[in-house]
Each structure stands twice: as C-alpha cells, then as structure tokens.
Amino acid sequence: MDAFLATIAESPLHLLLGVAVLLTSAFYGLFSLLHLVAPQPRAVLPSEKTYITTTPNGKENVRRQLPCWHDRWLAERRQSEHLERIGDNRAAAVIPNTGAIEPAEVLVTVVFPAYNEEDRILPTLEEAVEYLDEKFGRATHLRPDGGGAKRPASRPSTPRRHPHAQNTPREDLSGYEIIIVNDGSSDKTVDVALQFAREHGLHDILRVVTLERNRGKGGGVTHGLRHARGAYALFADADGASRFSDLGRLIEGCDDVVDRAYRGVAIGSRAHLVGSEAVVRRSALRNFLMRSFHLVLTILTPPATSRIRDTQCGFKLFSRAALPHIVPYMHAEGWIFDIEMLMLAESAPAVPVLGSDGAVIGSSPGIKVAEVPIDWHEVGGSKLNVIQDSIKMAVGLAVLRASWMMGVYRRRLT
C-alpha cells in the first residue's frame, strides 16, 4: 500500500488528471448505456385494468373493473413527492407513508401468470381450488348465490400474533381469490379457465385479466400483484409443478419472519431436491447452466439475496404489508424478475424493533425472506429455452444489479 501511495505521489499531475477523466467518462458512459438498455415496464392499458368472470346463471361472462391498491398508492406517492419538491411540510402529516396499503378483503390471493397454458392449467386449477376450499373457504360476499359462505372443512392455522405488530390479518378474514393473468395467449387458455369457473361456481372468485400484448412472466406476475386483495399474495406457475398444498407451509414460513409492520416473504425452494431423481433426470447441460447461473447470482446480488439457494422457483408468497415495498418498483418483466423482487425485499426501509415493554430497542432493515422446502416435479411443455434464456438471464442480472447500484433505478417515482 505504501509503495502504491508513493507511486501516486510521484506521478505527474497531468497523468492523475487523465486517469480521473478516464474513470469519470467510463462511469457516465456506463450510466448512459444503462439508461438505454435497462428494461422499463410499459404503461398499463385501460382494458388491462378490467377482468372477466362468470355469472351465476352460467350462460354468460361479465367484464368488471379491477380493484387496484397500486393506483391509490401511486397517486399518494406522487402527491408526497410533489409537496417535498415545493418544500411543503404537509407531506408527512396528510399522506400515508410508502408502506401504506388498503386493508385486505380476503385471506389469500393467488396469481397465475399464463401464456398459452390451455393444456396445463386445468389440473393446476383443480388442485388449487380443492385445497383453497378446504383450508380457507369462500368469503360470504363472493358467494354467487349471496348466501352464507362456503366454509372450509378444516380452518387453517391462525396467523401468529406478534406483540405490538401492525397490519396483522383480521381474525375474521376468510376466503380467497384467483387472478389468472393471460399474457397475450393465442390459444384457449381463457376459455378453459372460465369454463372451469362455471363448473365450480367460482363466480367473481376466479378472475381473468388479459394483457393486450405479451409482457413476459415477470410483467404478468407484477400486474396481478398490483390488484391483489388478499392478506397474503401468492404467485404460482400455471404448470402445477409445485404441490399447491405447500401453500400452508409458506404462510407459516412468512409468519415466522414478519417484522413489526407485518412485512414478510416466503419462497418455495427446490434446493433440497439436488441429487434427487427430479433433478438428475435433467440434461447435463441444463444442470451445468443452473449451477453456473447460481454462481453468477452469488457474485452479483447483495448479501441476503446471494444466500438464497433457489431464487427461481415459481411459488412465492408475500404478506400484504410487503407488497408496497416491492411491486411498485419492479422493472424486470422476463425470467429474472424473481431476483429483483428478492433484492427489493432486502433493500426495503427499516422498521423499529420493539422490546417486550413496547420501547424501541433498534431497527430491522429490509424484509426477511423465508426459504421453505416444497415438493416439486418436472412438467413437460416448458417455454424456457435453456441455452438462450440462460444467457439472457445472466446478462439481465448484470444489467439489473448495475442499474440499481448506479441509480438508474430508484425507490422514487421522479
């Protein structure tokens, strides 16, 4: 180190200035390049804020406006940032903080992103509805006949109550909703889903949202989560590769890590299956690329995210209070979106930690993520191109990480 400092001290001033100019040019060049290549989600079209559901008579479908917590959140954030810019101190007094979100109306929201899934979505829906009916029932106001709620055969375990916690789910909350985000499918995915809804009386419980232009899996998941009404929001792959009954384990995992604001994330993990027949049967190339990507992930992501053993499993659960800290800031719409969600959870604002007497004893940075082992099996018909998409994911991860580090992406709207 001393020799290095001595070399700098002896270097001509013009050489040091040249190096400084070179480094500054490189920084701003990279910054400009990222602005050009970093993905930016497209604006939501008016028709994409509506959904189709069945009617009790079973003969027709109806289109309705989607409830959207995100729209209200966005309006409040814009107003808050405007008041900050003009130096008005009313912002903190009259506008809810960035973690504010409307109260839940049902216990669980399930989001299925779907692109040309007519051959695979039906078994997934059958398994999901059987489990959801048994464990969570159907909320009274969502029953097609307007009568009493369809009660579950066995109630799920009550969410764990944390002393002094805010935003805990109401004790009397029940029911579920299913949001299928049709990502510009050209097959009969929508028809299959609505026919299933008719046959199972899921009127206004199963909702189909159609994106006019394909956005990718990440775009579909983000769009669905913007409209979630549940105390917990799950997104799951439409192929049914994950056993849906593991949802209960995810809720327990989420409740184990929630903070005082009841923010928590639980993700399904297949890491325990490494070496099992389900993984060994994959091609050697696919397993090699999977390990290589995980190495890149470990190098490029922040500490908590880099320690997660399986970031790509399509079975992730969020407490409602966690959504405003993640969903509004999403940019990635392709396969890499899972990692951005986990990075946003890790970088979420800190909340106070209270002692048993209610006094503040510290702070808890970020939103904790529970990695929960689940049952999983390979399902044919994957749209993943192993080589091409692996390269895209590695490049996308590098762009994503650099964009957040250099301020191209920010936790601000303006």
N, C-alpha and C positions, 0 to 999 in steps of 0.2 A: 504493500500500500504506500509506504514512504517513497519507494522508487517511482511509483506511478505519479504521486503528487509532485515529486521533484521534476519529472519529465514535463508535466503540465506547466510548472513554474518556469522552466527553461524554454518552453515553446514560444515562437514568435506570436505576437498579438494577432496578426492577420490570420495565422493558422487557426487559432482558437475561435476567432470570429467566423471563419469559413466553416468550421465544424458546427458551430452554433446555428448558422444559417442553414446548413445542410439538414441538421436534425429538425429544425423548425419547419423547413419546407417539406420534409418527409412526413411530419406529423399532420400538417394541414393538407398535404396531398392525400394521405390515407383517410383523413376526416372527410374530404370532399368525395373520395371514391366510395366510402361507406354510404354517404348520402345518396349516391346514385344506385348502389346495388342492394342496400339493406331493404328487405321487404316491408312494405307498408300496406296494411289491410285496406281493401276498398270500402267505400261507403255502403251502408246498408240501403237497399232499395225499398220503397214503400210496401210492395207486395210481400217482402220478406219479414215484415212485422205483423203478418197475419198467419193464421193456422187453419187447417181443415180438420174437422172432426165429424163423427157420425151423429145421427139423431135417434131418439128412442124409437121412432116408427120403423127404422131400419131401411127405409126406401131412398133416403137422400143424404147428402153430406151438406155441411154448412161451414161457411168461412167466417171467422171471427178475428177480432183484433187481439194480438198477443199482449198480455201484461208484461211490462218491462221495467224492472228495477233500475237497469242501467241508464235509461233515458233520464230518469229523475236525478240519479247520481251525477250524470254528465252535466245537466243544467245547473245543479248546485255547485259543482266544481268550477264551471266557467264563471259563474257569478262571484264565487270566492276569489278566484284569481284576478278578475276584473277589479274588485274592491281593493285587493292588495296592490295592484299596479297604480291606482289613483290615490293610494295612501289612506283609504277609508278603514278605520279600525272596527267597523261594524262586522267585518267578515267573520271573526271568531265568535261574535255574540249571536248572530242571527242565522248562520249557515252551519249545518251539521258537518262534522269532521269527515275526512276522506274514508273512514271506515263505516259510515252510516249506510244502512240498507233497510228497505221496508221489511216489516215483520213477515215471517213465514206463514203460508196459508195451508200447507200440507207438510207431512213429516219428511217425505223423500221425493226428490225429483230425479228421474233417470233420463239421461240424454243419450240417444243412439245416433251417431253420425252414420249416414247411409248413402252409398253411391253404388247403384246397380246391384242391390242386395236381394232381389226377388227370390233367389234360390236359397239364401242362407238366413234370412231374417225371421222366418216363421218359427222355426224351433227355438230361436233365441227369445222371441216374444212369449211363446208358450211357457218356457221355463221361468222367465222373469215374472209374468203375471201370476203364475201359480204360487211363487214364493212371496211376492208382494201382497197378494190377497191374504195369504196365511199369516204373515207376520205383521202387516201394517193396516190391513183393511182398506175400505174406501170411505173417504170423507163424506159426511152427510150431504154437503152442498154440491158434491159431484155426482151423487147418485142420479141415474137417468130418470127414475120414477119420482124423484123428490122426496122419497120416503126415508126411513131410517137407514143409517149407514150399514154397509156390509161389513160386519165385524170380523176381525181375524180369529182363527181358531185358537191361536196362542199369541198373546201380546209379546212384542219384542221387549228386551230389557230396557228399562227406563234410562235415558241418558244420565251419566254420572253427574251429580251436582257438585260443583266446585265452590268452596267458600268465597264469597264476595265476587263471584263471576258475573259478568254481564252477558246479555244476548243468549242466555240459555234457552233451549226449546221449551215451549209451554208444555206443562204436564198433560193437558187435554188434547194436544195436537195429534192427529192421526191422518191416515190416507196417503196417497201417492199420486204422481202424475208421470206420464211417459211422453217425452218430446222426441219425435223422430225428425232429424234434420236431413231432409232429402237434398243432397248436394248436387243438384242438376242431373239426376239419374235419367237415363234414356230407356229403361226397362219398366217393369210393372211393380216396382218397389212400393209406390204409394198405394196402388190398388190392393196389393197383398196386405199391407198394414191396415188399411181401412176395412177390408173385409174381415180381418181378424178382430178389429174393434167391434164391428157389428155382431159377430158371433158370440163375443164375450161380454157384451153390454158395457163397453168402455167408452160410453158417450161422454165427451168432454174430459175424459181422463187420458186417453191416448190422443195426442195432438200431432199432426204432421205439418211441419214447416218446410216450404220448398224454396231453395235458393235458385234464383233465375240462372245464375252462372256458377259453374263449379268453383269452389274456393279451396278445396283440399280438406283433409280430415281436421286439421287444427282450426281452420275457419269455421267448419261446421260445429265443432265442439264449443268454441268460444261463443258462437251465435246462440246455441242452445242454452248455455250457462247464463247468458245475459237475461234470459226470460224465465229462469228457474224460480219457482215459488216455494221450494222445499227448505226445511231446516237443515237438511243435508242434500247435497247435489252430487250425483254420481254420473260419470260418463263411462260407457262401456262399448266395446266393439260389437257391431251388429252380427258378427260371425258366430258368437256364442262360444268362443274359445275358452273363456273364463267361466268357472262354475258360478252361477248367479247367487246361489245360497251363501257364498262367501261375503256377500254384502254385509251380513251381520258382523262378521269379523272386522271388516273395515270400519264400521261405525264404532265398535268397541276400541279399535286402534286409534281412531280420531279422538274419541273422548278421553283417551289416556294422555294425549299430548296437547290438548287445548290449553290456551293461556287464559288470563283474566278476562279478555274480550271474547272468549269462546271461539278463537281462531284456531283451526287445526286442519291438517290434511292427512289422509291415509291412502296409500297406494298399494295395489296388488303387486306382488313380486313373484317372479318365477326363478329367482336365483337359487332356491333350494333344489330345483329340478336339474341343475347342471350335472351331467353324468347319468341322468335317467334316460329311459328309452325315448321319451318325448323329445329330448334334445339330441341324443345320439343319432336318431334316425334322420336328422337333418343332414344336408350335404356338408362335406368337409369345408367347402368354400364358404358356405353360409356361417358356419361356426367360427371360421377364421375371421371373417369380416365382422362378426358380432364382437369377438374379443378385441379386435383392432379398434373398433368404434368406442368400446368401453375405455380403452387406454387413452384415446384422444379426449374422451369425456372427462376422465380423471385429470388430465393436464389442463384443460381449458375452462372448466367450471369452478365456481367458488367452493370453499371447503365442504359445507354441508351437502351440497348437491353432488359433489365428486365422490362422496362416501356412499351414495345410494347405489345398490348393486344392480337394480333393474329399473331404469328410467322409462322404458318404452312399453311396458305392459298397459294395454288398453282397458284398465279397470281402476279408476281413481275417484276418490271421494273427497269432498270439501265441505267443511261446516259453512253455514250461510254467512257468518261473520268474516270468513276468509275471502269470499268472492270479490268484494270491492277492492281488495289489495292485490288482486291477481288479474281478473278478467279485463278490466278497462285498459290495462297496459300491455295487452298481448299484441304481438306483431306477427309472429311466425304462424303460417297457415298450412305448412306442409308437415312432414313426418317429425320435424324437430320441435314441434310446439310443446310436447311434454316437458322438455328440458327448460324451455322458457318459463313455463308455469312453476316449476320447482325452483328456478333461480329467483323468480318474483316472490315466491313464498319466503325464501331465505332472506331476501333484502327488504321485507316488509317493515314498516315502522315499529319501533319498540313499544311495549305497553308496560305499565308499572306492575311490579310484583309486590303483593301484599302479604304481610305476616298474618298469623292466626288472630291477631287483635285488630286487623284491618289497616295497620300502619304500612306505609310504603317502605320496603326494605331493599329495593333495587329495581331493575328493569329487565324485560325479556325481549331481546332483539329477534326479529323475524318470526315466521310462523313455522312451528315444528311439524315435521313430516314423519309419520309412522310407516315403515315398510312392512307389510303384512304378507306372509306366505299364503298363496292361494293355489287351488287346483287349476290346472290349465292343460289343454291338449291342442295339438295341431289341427287346423281345419283347412281343407282344400279351398282353392279359389282366391287365394290372397292376391291383391293387386300390387304387392311390393315387388319391384324389380331389384333383385338382390344386389347386383353389382352397381347398376346405375344409381339406385336410390341410396346405397351406402356412401357413394362418393358425394352425392348431393347433401346428405346429412352431415358429413364431415365438413364440407365447405360451409354449409348453412350454420353449423355450430360455431365455426370460427368467425363468421360474419356477425352472428348474434352476440357472441361474447364481446367482440371488439366494439360493436355498436353501443352496448350498454356501458362499457368501460370508458369510451371516448365521448359520451354524451350525445350521440346521435339519437338514442332512445333515452327518455327521461320519465320520471314519475310526475310529470306536469303535462298539461294539455296545450300550453302555449310556450 
